[in-house]
Amino acid sequence: MRILLSLGFAFLVVHFLGYGVTRLLLRKLPIKPAVFAPIVGYGLSLVIFFHAYFLFGSVRVGSISVFLLAGLPTLYALWLGWRSSVAGGRLEREADRKDRFAVRALTLLVVAFAAVPYLYSGWGNHWLSGTPDIEDALNGRDAYVRWLFHTHPEVDLSEVAGDATRKSFEEATGVEILRKKGRLYSEWFAEDEFRFQYSSVTFWSDILLAPTRLDAFIVQALLNLLLMAQGVYWLARLRFGMSRRGAFVAASFSVLGNFYLATYFNGHEGSMMYGAFAPFVLLLAIKWIEEAKGSWPLWATLGLLLYTLANTYPQPLVFLLPPIVLYGLHVRFPRPWGVWSRWGERWAQLVPGLLAVVLMAVAFWQFWGFFEPYRAFAADHYRSWGIANTRMILPIFL
């Protein structure tokens, strides 16, 4: 029961943190603000907690800062909504009732599919697959909770291994320490491009009252799956015009397919966080391109999501951003230099598509060769990365 309550509480938290900002800033967007409330709240929690933690040097103060800075706009928005209802107006319906039902059904499906082993094991007894990514998450959380950046700036592997959480982890999984001695904690967990992965586990450990073991990590991982499922659903519905049933199937297969669900079981937190943000980035960017107009609230929201990805798992942005740029060029400049007008409308629609296919094919082979050393290293050190030597790993990021 605690697992389901914690997951429900986590989703309510991100929705609460993002409701006010989206309600106040994105009210003029042709998409209902509630669609973006959970992911915006998630992004705000990552950004505010990380910077507040290093400003005040306290996990608890960092968590309080998140609720103060992101929660006050929500309280103000709720107050405005209460005033409008008292005055005799009707509160705006954030989404069609059938869409809301489909999203809730999708949530139940994802939880039923992904969380069964965790529910069976119970709180405090599940370790997913015990990968080095999980090891990093626990070590990173310890660094934040115990302020090891200043008290023990040099990584002492014996001191880390003596921690109760780490000891339980290694006894349960047998994972070998892969990190090298002599590096600073700040280099590991606060200055590299994955820093929000570690600080976010600290935040959820604090508010879920789970400072040890892996439970906060798993709850956050499940939250990532739910956000990705909702993002794919809304992208399919609002951009691609799919029916509710079609969007439901697309979101279900995207999240519960063999590869991505294995990402959850392997504990690849960065990949799951990328999956949570990417559909919403696409939806915001495409809407801005097609509406041919933008505003600072829209840019601020899109910037928040991209900034969060850049400090969580920036590598897949190589696959996310170029298609957005190419699509923007295609929409904004459909007939450059009058070339298309001589070929007719049919060629005007066909040529950009063929060009995109050629560019993607070239990029496919170039990236495959360029990242070969990285793939070889990952496959050699992480057993879950054996799939890295299969060429079909590349399209999953597209």
N, C-alpha and C positions, 0 to 999 in steps of 0.2 A: 504494500500500500504506500509506503514511503517513497518508493521509486516513482509511481504514477503521480503522487502529490507533488513531488519535487519537479517532475517534468512539466506538469500543469502550471506550477508556480513560476518556473523559468519562462514559459511562454507568456504568461500574464505580465511578468516583469518587463520583457522586451516590448510588448504591446503598450504597456503603460508608459515606458520611457520614450517611445516614439510617437505616441498618439498626439500629444500637444504640438510637437514640432511639425508633423505632417499636416495636422488639421489647420494650423495657422499659416504655414508657408506654402503648402501645395493645394490650397483650396481652389485655385483657378486652373489647376491642371485638369485636362479632360479625363483623367483617371481618378477614381475615388481615393481620397487620402488614406483611408483605412487599409488599402492594399499594401501600402509601403510602411505602415506604422511598425510592424514587428521588426523588419530588417533595419529601419532607421534607428529604432531603439537599440537593437543589437550593436549597430555601428557606434552609436553614442556611448554605450557602456564600455566598449573596447577603448575608444579614444580618451574619454574622460578619466577612466580608472588609471590607465597607464600614466598619463601626465600628472594626475593628482597624486598618485603614489610617490613619484619621484619629487614632487613639490613638497609634500608633507611628510614623507617617509613612514607612512602607516597604511596598512591594508584596510583597516576599518575606516579611516578618514577618506581613503580613496573610494570605498564603496558608498559612503555617505555623500561624497561629492557627486557621484553618478546620479543618485536619486534627487539631490537638490537641483543640480543644473539641468537635468533632463526632465525631472518630475514637475518642476514649477510651471513650465509651459503647458503640461498636461492638466494640472489643476486649474490653470487659467482658462484653457479650452473647455474643460468640463463646466466651469462656472458660466462661461458664455452660453454653452448649450443649455444649462439649467435656466438661465434668464430667458432664453428664447422660448423654452417650453412653458414657463410660467406666464409669459406674455401671450400665450395662446397659439404660438407657432408649433410646427411639428419638427422634431429633430430629423435631420437629414438621414436617410437610410444609406448606409455606407456601401452596401452591395446588394444585389438582388438576393432574395431569400433562398432561391434554389442554388445560387452560387455559393452562398454561405454553407448550405447543407452539404454541397459537394466537397468543399474544403474541409469541413469537419469529418466527413466520411473518409477523405484522403488521409487525414491525421490519424484516425483510428486504424486504418489499414497499415500505415507506415509503422506505427507503434506495435501493432500485432505481429508484423512481419519481422521487425528488427530487434525488438526489445524482449522477445520470448526467452532467450538464454539468460539475460540479466534478471528478468522477473523470476525465472526458475531458481537462479542462484541466490537471489536476495541481496539486499543492501549490505555492502561491505565484503561480499564474497565473490565478486566477478572481476576478472582482469582482462576481458576481451582476449586477444591473442598474444599479449605480452611482447609487443614489438619495441624496438629501440625508440620509436616516436613516443610511446607511452612512458618509457624511461625518461626521456627528455622532459616530458610534461611534468612528471613528478619532481624531478630535480629542479626545474624552473620554478614550480610552485614553492618548493622549499626555500629557494633563493629569495623569493619575494616575501614569504611569510616571516622568515627569520632575518631578513635584511642582511643577507650575506654579501651584498655588493660592497658594503663598507666594513662590516665586522670581520669578514673573511674574504677579502678580494681575490686571493689566489685559491683556486679550486683544490680542495684537499679530498681526494677520493676516499680515503679511509674515514674521514669525518662524515662525508655524505653517505657512505655505505652503512654507517652506524645509525642512521636515522631510522626510526621505527617504521615509517611508511616505506622507505627504500628496502629495509630488511624484509618486510612482508612481501614486497613486490618481487624481490629476487628469489625468495623461497618459493613463491607460487609459480614463477615463470622460468627461472634459471637464466634470465637474460644477462649476457656478459657486458661489462662496461666497455664501451667503444671509444669514449672520449679520451683525449690525451691529457696528460698532466701539464701543469704550468700555465694554463690559460686562466683569464679572469672570468669571474662570474658575469660581469657586465658584458664581456664579449660573447658569452654564450647566450644569455637570456635577456639582455636589454639593449644591445646595440646592433644586432644583426637584423636581417630583413624578416625574421620570423617572430619578433619580440611580442606581438600581440597574442600569439598562440599561448605563450607562457603566462603572461599577465592575465589573460582572460580566464584561464583555469584557476588562478588565484582568486579572481573576483567571484566566480561561481562557488568555489570552495568556501568563501567567506559567507555569502548570503544564504547558501544551502546548509550551513553549519556542518560542513564535511571537510575539515582541514587535513585529514589523512585518507589513505587508500585512494581508490580510483573512481569513486562514485560521482563526484562533481565533473570529472572528465567525461564519463559516460553520459551523464545527463546533458552536458553541453553538446556532445556528439549527436545525440538523438535530436536535440533542438536544431542542430544544423540540418539534419535530414528533413525535419518538418518544414523548415524555412525554404529549403531547396524545392521540396514538393509543391509548396504554395507558390513559389516563384515561377516554376515551370507551368503550373496550372494557369496563373494569371497571364503569363506570356503567351500561352497557347490561346487563351480566351480573348484577350484584349488586343493582341497584335496580329495573330494568325487567323482570327475569326473562327476557331474551332468550336464545335458544340461542347456543352458541358461534359457529355459522356466522352467525347474525343479528348478533351483537355485532361479529364480524370485519368484516362488510360495512358496518355503521354507522360503525365507527371508520375504515375505509378511505375511505369517501366523505366523512367529516367532515374528514379531514386532506388527502386527495388531490383533493378537489373543486377546481374551477377557481378559485374565489375564494381559498380559504385557501392553496392551493399558490402562487398568485400573490403572496400575502403574503410567503411565503418568498423567492421570486425577486426581489421588490421590496425585500427587506432590512428589512422593518418589524419590528424586533426586539421592540418593546414589545407588538405584537399577538400575536406568536408566544409570548412569555412569558406573556401573559394566557391564551392558548389552552392552554398547558401546565398552568396552575394551576387554571383554572375547573372542569374536570370533577371534580377531586378535592375542591374546595371544595363543589360540589354534593353529591357522594357523602357526605362527612362531615356536612354540614348536614342532609341528608334522613335519614340514619341516626339522627342525634341526635333529630330531631323525631319520627320514628316509634317509636323506642325509649322516648320520653317520659322519658328520664333522661340525665344528663350527668355528667361528672367533670372534674376539673381537667386531666388529661392530654388528654382530648378537646378541651376548650376551648383548651388551650395549642397543640395542633396546628392547630386551625382558626384560632386567632389568628395563628400564625406565617404561614400561607398568606395570610391577608387582609392582614397587615402587609406582606408581600412585595409583594403586588399594589398596595397603597396607595403604595408607593415605587418602583414599576416602571411601571405604566400604570393609574392609578386611575379614569380616565373610564368604562371599561366596567363598573365596579362599579355604576353607575346601572342597568344592565340585569340584573346578576347577583343583587343583593341583594333587590330588591322581590319577585320570585317566591318566593324562599326565605321571606321574611317572610309573604307571603300564604298559602303552603302551610302554614307553621307555625300560623297563625291558624285555617286550615281544619281541621287535624288536632287542635289542642288545644281548639278551641271549635266543635265540629261543630253544636251546637244552641243558639245564643245566645238567651237569654230564652224558650226553649221554642217559638220560632217554627217551627222545622223539624218538631217533633213534631205540629203541627196539619196540616202539609202531607203528611206521610208520608215514608217512606224514599226513594222515587224522586225527589221534589222536593228532598229533603235532599242528594241527590247531584248533581242537575242544576243547581240554582240557583247554587251556588258556581262551577261551571264556566262558566255563562253570564256571571256577574259578572266572572270573570277575563277572558273574551274582551272584554267591554265595556271594562274597565279597560285592557287591553293596546291596544285600538284607540284609545282616547282618548290614551293615552301616546304611541302611534305618531305621531299627528298633532301633538301638542304638541311632542314632541322634534324633529320634522322642522322646524317653524317656528322653534323656539328656537335650534337649532344651524345655521340657514341661513348666518349670517355666517361661522361657522367653516368650514363646508363650502365656501363660495365661495372663501375664502382658500386652503384646502388644495388645491382643484382648480386654482386659478390658479398656485400655486407648485410643486406636486408633480405630475408627470405621471401617476404611478401612482394619484393620487386622483381621476382623472376619473370613476370610478364613484360618487363621493360625491354626484353629482347624480341618481343613480337611487334611488328610494325603497326598492328591495329591499336596500339596504345596511344598513338598520336591523335587520331580523330576524336578521341573522347574529350579532348580539351576544346574542340571546335563548337 
